[in-house]
Amino acid sequence: MRPEASLGRRLLIGASVFIALALVIAAIVIGFVLHRFVQGQIDQRLDTQINFLASMVQADAAGQLSLNGSADGPPFDRPARGWYWQVSGPSNTIRSRGLGLDMLEVPATSPPPPPPRPPPPPPATSSGAPPPPPPRAGPPPRAADGPGPNGQALHYRVQRLVIGDTPIEIVAAAPRAAVIGPLREAMTTLGLSLLVLCGALVTAIVLQVRLGLRPLDRLRQSIADVRAGRQSLVPEEQPAEVRPLVDELNALLKQNATNLERARAHVANLAHGLKTPLATLGLALSARGDDGRTLADLVDTMERRIRHHLGRARAAALAGPARSQTRVATAIGDLGAVLTKVYAGRAIDFAADIPDGLAVSCEPQDFDEIAGNLLDNAFKWTRQSVTVSAVIEGRTVRLQIDDDGPGLSAEQLPQLLQPGQRLDESAPGFGFGLSITRELVELYGGSLAFARAPAGGLRVTLQLPLAQQRP
């Protein structure tokens, strides 16, 4: 089945694609937010270290830098771990203990703006010596990523300050793994959670589609019940989305019933209109003695045909072909028994392979006429045996009748169903049996085909609708 041929499959595929796309977008957005959060935590820690160093650094008149205390607190006290700090001035550089003799090479960025103008000197203290000038703030710390000692990938925070008249640069670094590691762990947990959520959502969609399409399955069963004759109309107790379809369908059923009744009335009128002229014609022909007897018999045959079709039209109006059933095995068995006695002088072997309980949607008298004509033809031309088999094919029953008679050529097969056409003029009859049989078969929506049988005779393949099982 093609995907577009199933409404449920289309809904499942569409919902699954939408859910997958939504979860992928959600993972990207959440990953970006987590990266910003973790990065912000690292930057805040490095900026705290920069502020701590700025409060401790001092510069003498020659621009020599020094620290008023120790700044190697955790995690900057661990060597070769990626947590480093460095204070650079025009005369010297102060580094963290974990950095050793290495230098931090910050990736090149835009040059810093010129330092602000120095403020006026503070007033002298009671001892007469001015206090050390506080550091003047420069631009806010900037971030950069680049290589560090031993090929480590580092994340830098850099700030430029002025101590007195001495410009300095304070650098604090953290390993990129401090950002990538927690982010990877968080994204792994997030990915697993999103996969579980995706499975739960798809399962919910499957259940929703099945529950949502269940009214359509009930509608299909209701239509099958109408077709089988178990009810005349589709129940109107349907969901609001399906009710307009049910209303239109019931309106169509009512219209078809009205048209069928009108057609039956026309057939009845036609039959009654023909009966009186035929009766008059029959009386006139009977008065002519033996000369008109043959024509009178034909008139009688026509009248019986009219009564037969009128009766069938009434039966169709009251019940419909789908409501009538005929057991195939029983009917074929009875016909075979009768024909075996009729042709008892030829000792014909008759065999039927038909499943028990197999039934066709056909009036019993019509099926007897259809199968009787075909079996009589097979018994008439067979040499020794006639076999009948039946199988179910979808919603139809395929019935095959084989004989081992002389058979027909490929040119003669199309002539079998022509009205009045007789392939053997020496045999009795008028040549209308098979054509009438075909009309009856087509009336029930079936088909009739002829071919050569494996034994060399004629194979007749009859297909009729399978009867719906009655409750």
Secondary structure, DSSP 8 states (H G I E B T S, - for coil): --GGG-HHHHHHHHHHHHHHHHHHHHHHHHHHHHHHHHHHHHHHHHHHHHHHHHHHEEE-TT--EEESS----TTTTSTTSS-EEEEE-SS-EEE-GGGTT--------S---------------TTS------EE--S--EEEEEE-GGG-EEEEEEEEEEETTEEEEEEEEEETHHHHHHHHHHHHHHHHHHHHHHHHHHHHHHHHHHHHHHHHHHHHHHHHHHHHTS-SS--S---TTTHHHHHHHHHHHHHHHHHHHHHHHHHHHHHHHHHHHHHHHHHHHHTTGGGGHHHHHHHHHHHHHHHHHHHHHHHHHHT-GGG--EEHHHHHHHHHHHHHHHTGGGT-EEEEE--TT-EESS-HHHHHHHHHHHHHHHHHH-SSEEEEEEEEETTEEEEEEEE-S----TTTGGGTTSTT--S-TTSSS-S-HHHHHHHHHHHTT-EEEEEE-TTSSEEEEEEEEB-----
